[in-house]
Amino acid sequence: MNATTIKKIDKSKNKGLTKNKKELLKKHMGSASSKIDMNDVRHWWKYENH
């Protein structure tokens, strides 16, 4: 059997959120028309599954 190597992801090109993207995210945070609070979902996912 041949051993396979795991290819690493190059993260050097990712700069993160720009100021405009942060403002857009903040503007739309919690603006879903459903009764689901996405912040609660995010906290549940972060703390229960990891």
C-alpha positions, 0 to 999 in steps of 0.5 A: 500500500502506498502512503498518501500525503495530506496536502496543506491549504495555502492560507497566505492569500487570505487577508480576512475581512476588510472594513467594508465586509465587516460593516456589511456583516454587522449590518446583516447580523441577526436580520434573518426573517426566521425565528432562529437566532443565528448567534445561538446556532453559532455558539451551539456549533462552536461549543457543542461540536468542537 
